[in-house]
């Protein structure tokens, strides 16, 4: 088997105390605080970006896998949420113990398709096995993303 090592590089620059700009190839992504709690914050947090990246990974992997299997689908959507072990540790609250790590990620993956449920579930199983972020995260957090096929 051939060695197919490839490394992706992202450069991130701090623009302020809660503002960073990431450059990936020719793309720019602005992010806010590591774990933002303010619903009115002007930028998504790094935690939200991680969830968005996982969602995008699952959507694109499912679409590519379905296309190869000639499984028709009309729409795909992922809704993801996560919790931290102890968010007060991240905030630096005195006396708090534990970890600010992501403790759990859960969500729902919606597929609109006329295909049979068994076929959709087969593609979903392949999607999770082929997803770089899903297979990485499932080893480090409680990860549960449910499939919800809809006609």
TORKOL-4160 file (C-alpha; in steps of 0.2 Angstrom, whole numbers, padded with zeros to 4 digits, m for minus):
151
<pt num="1" X="0000" Y="0000" Z="0000"/>
<pt num="2" X="0006" Y="0017" Z="m0004"/>
<pt num="3" X="0010" Y="0031" Z="0009"/>
<pt num="4" X="m0003" Y="0044" Z="0006"/>
<pt num="5" X="0002" Y="0057" Z="0020"/>
<pt num="6" X="m0005" Y="0074" Z="0017"/>
<pt num="7" X="m0004" Y="0088" Z="0030"/>
<pt num="8" X="m0017" Y="0103" Z="0031"/>
<pt num="9" X="m0011" Y="0119" Z="0037"/>
<pt num="10" X="m0021" Y="0133" Z="0045"/>
<pt num="11" X="m0013" Y="0150" Z="0051"/>
<pt num="12" X="m0022" Y="0158" Z="0065"/>
<pt num="13" X="m0019" Y="0176" Z="0070"/>
<pt num="14" X="m0026" Y="0185" Z="0086"/>
<pt num="15" X="m0035" Y="0201" Z="0081"/>
<pt num="16" X="m0041" Y="0205" Z="0099"/>
<pt num="17" X="m0044" Y="0197" Z="0116"/>
<pt num="18" X="m0059" Y="0187" Z="0109"/>
<pt num="19" X="m0056" Y="0189" Z="0090"/>
<pt num="20" X="m0045" Y="0178" Z="0079"/>
<pt num="21" X="m0044" Y="0176" Z="0060"/>
<pt num="22" X="m0039" Y="0159" Z="0053"/>
<pt num="23" X="m0032" Y="0157" Z="0035"/>
<pt num="24" X="m0034" Y="0140" Z="0027"/>
<pt num="25" X="m0028" Y="0140" Z="0009"/>
<pt num="26" X="m0037" Y="0155" Z="0001"/>
<pt num="27" X="m0051" Y="0155" Z="0014"/>
<pt num="28" X="m0053" Y="0166" Z="0029"/>
<pt num="29" X="m0063" Y="0162" Z="0044"/>
<pt num="30" X="m0066" Y="0174" Z="0059"/>
<pt num="31" X="m0069" Y="0166" Z="0076"/>
<pt num="32" X="m0073" Y="0173" Z="0093"/>
<pt num="33" X="m0069" Y="0167" Z="0111"/>
<pt num="34" X="m0065" Y="0149" Z="0114"/>
<pt num="35" X="m0082" Y="0145" Z="0122"/>
<pt num="36" X="m0093" Y="0159" Z="0120"/>
<pt num="37" X="m0109" Y="0161" Z="0131"/>
<pt num="38" X="m0116" Y="0177" Z="0124"/>
<pt num="39" X="m0130" Y="0174" Z="0112"/>
<pt num="40" X="m0127" Y="0191" Z="0104"/>
<pt num="41" X="m0108" Y="0188" Z="0102"/>
<pt num="42" X="m0102" Y="0195" Z="0085"/>
<pt num="43" X="m0092" Y="0180" Z="0081"/>
<pt num="44" X="m0095" Y="0161" Z="0083"/>
<pt num="45" X="m0084" Y="0153" Z="0096"/>
<pt num="46" X="m0071" Y="0140" Z="0093"/>
<pt num="47" X="m0082" Y="0127" Z="0101"/>
<pt num="48" X="m0096" Y="0132" Z="0088"/>
<pt num="49" X="m0083" Y="0131" Z="0074"/>
<pt num="50" X="m0079" Y="0113" Z="0079"/>
<pt num="51" X="m0097" Y="0108" Z="0079"/>
<pt num="52" X="m0099" Y="0117" Z="0062"/>
<pt num="53" X="m0084" Y="0108" Z="0055"/>
<pt num="54" X="m0091" Y="0091" Z="0061"/>
<pt num="55" X="m0107" Y="0095" Z="0053"/>
<pt num="56" X="m0099" Y="0100" Z="0037"/>
<pt num="57" X="m0088" Y="0084" Z="0037"/>
<pt num="58" X="m0104" Y="0073" Z="0040"/>
<pt num="59" X="m0114" Y="0082" Z="0026"/>
<pt num="60" X="m0100" Y="0081" Z="0013"/>
<pt num="61" X="m0095" Y="0064" Z="0017"/>
<pt num="62" X="m0113" Y="0058" Z="0016"/>
<pt num="63" X="m0116" Y="0067" Z="0000"/>
<pt num="64" X="m0101" Y="0059" Z="m0008"/>
<pt num="65" X="m0105" Y="0042" Z="m0002"/>
<pt num="66" X="m0123" Y="0043" Z="m0008"/>
<pt num="67" X="m0117" Y="0049" Z="m0025"/>
<pt num="68" X="m0105" Y="0035" Z="m0027"/>
<pt num="69" X="m0119" Y="0022" Z="m0022"/>
<pt num="70" X="m0132" Y="0031" Z="m0033"/>
<pt num="71" X="m0143" Y="0035" Z="m0018"/>
<pt num="72" X="m0154" Y="0050" Z="m0022"/>
<pt num="73" X="m0157" Y="0063" Z="m0009"/>
<pt num="74" X="m0165" Y="0080" Z="m0009"/>
<pt num="75" X="m0158" Y="0088" Z="0007"/>
<pt num="76" X="m0146" Y="0085" Z="0021"/>
<pt num="77" X="m0145" Y="0094" Z="0037"/>
<pt num="78" X="m0136" Y="0092" Z="0054"/>
<pt num="79" X="m0140" Y="0099" Z="0070"/>
<pt num="80" X="m0127" Y="0097" Z="0083"/>
<pt num="81" X="m0124" Y="0102" Z="0101"/>
<pt num="82" X="m0111" Y="0099" Z="0114"/>
<pt num="83" X="m0108" Y="0101" Z="0133"/>
<pt num="84" X="m0092" Y="0105" Z="0142"/>
<pt num="85" X="m0087" Y="0095" Z="0157"/>
<pt num="86" X="m0086" Y="0110" Z="0168"/>
<pt num="87" X="m0088" Y="0127" Z="0159"/>
<pt num="88" X="m0084" Y="0136" Z="0175"/>
<pt num="89" X="m0066" Y="0130" Z="0174"/>
<pt num="90" X="m0064" Y="0138" Z="0157"/>
<pt num="91" X="m0071" Y="0154" Z="0164"/>
<pt num="92" X="m0058" Y="0154" Z="0178"/>
<pt num="93" X="m0070" Y="0153" Z="0192"/>
<pt num="94" X="m0060" Y="0151" Z="0209"/>
<pt num="95" X="m0062" Y="0134" Z="0217"/>
<pt num="96" X="m0070" Y="0125" Z="0202"/>
<pt num="97" X="m0061" Y="0109" Z="0198"/>
<pt num="98" X="m0062" Y="0097" Z="0184"/>
<pt num="99" X="m0060" Y="0100" Z="0165"/>
<pt num="100" X="m0066" Y="0112" Z="0152"/>
<pt num="101" X="m0065" Y="0098" Z="0139"/>
<pt num="102" X="m0080" Y="0094" Z="0128"/>
<pt num="103" X="m0089" Y="0080" Z="0137"/>
<pt num="104" X="m0102" Y="0076" Z="0125"/>
<pt num="105" X="m0108" Y="0080" Z="0107"/>
<pt num="106" X="m0125" Y="0074" Z="0102"/>
<pt num="107" X="m0136" Y="0079" Z="0087"/>
<pt num="108" X="m0147" Y="0073" Z="0073"/>
<pt num="109" X="m0143" Y="0071" Z="0055"/>
<pt num="110" X="m0158" Y="0073" Z="0043"/>
<pt num="111" X="m0159" Y="0065" Z="0026"/>
<pt num="112" X="m0173" Y="0069" Z="0014"/>
<pt num="113" X="m0174" Y="0055" Z="0002"/>
<pt num="114" X="m0186" Y="0043" Z="m0007"/>
<pt num="115" X="m0173" Y="0029" Z="m0005"/>
<pt num="116" X="m0177" Y="0015" Z="0008"/>
<pt num="117" X="m0172" Y="0017" Z="0026"/>
<pt num="118" X="m0160" Y="0002" Z="0025"/>
<pt num="119" X="m0151" Y="0010" Z="0010"/>
<pt num="120" X="m0150" Y="0027" Z="0020"/>
<pt num="121" X="m0144" Y="0018" Z="0035"/>
<pt num="122" X="m0130" Y="0009" Z="0025"/>
<pt num="123" X="m0124" Y="0026" Z="0018"/>
<pt num="124" X="m0125" Y="0033" Z="0036"/>
<pt num="125" X="m0114" Y="0019" Z="0043"/>
<pt num="126" X="m0101" Y="0022" Z="0029"/>
<pt num="127" X="m0102" Y="0040" Z="0032"/>
<pt num="128" X="m0097" Y="0039" Z="0050"/>
<pt num="129" X="m0083" Y="0026" Z="0046"/>
<pt num="130" X="m0076" Y="0038" Z="0033"/>
<pt num="131" X="m0078" Y="0055" Z="0042"/>
<pt num="132" X="m0061" Y="0061" Z="0048"/>
<pt num="133" X="m0068" Y="0072" Z="0062"/>
<pt num="134" X="m0082" Y="0059" Z="0067"/>
<pt num="135" X="m0069" Y="0045" Z="0069"/>
<pt num="136" X="m0057" Y="0056" Z="0079"/>
<pt num="137" X="m0070" Y="0063" Z="0090"/>
<pt num="138" X="m0079" Y="0047" Z="0094"/>
<pt num="139" X="m0063" Y="0041" Z="0103"/>
<pt num="140" X="m0062" Y="0056" Z="0114"/>
<pt num="141" X="m0080" Y="0062" Z="0119"/>
<pt num="142" X="m0097" Y="0054" Z="0121"/>
<pt num="143" X="m0103" Y="0056" Z="0103"/>
<pt num="144" X="m0120" Y="0052" Z="0097"/>
<pt num="145" X="m0127" Y="0058" Z="0081"/>
<pt num="146" X="m0144" Y="0050" Z="0076"/>
<pt num="147" X="m0150" Y="0048" Z="0059"/>
<pt num="148" X="m0167" Y="0054" Z="0054"/>
<pt num="149" X="m0173" Y="0050" Z="0037"/>
<pt num="150" X="m0188" Y="0059" Z="0030"/>
<pt num="151" X="m0197" Y="0057" Z="0014"/>
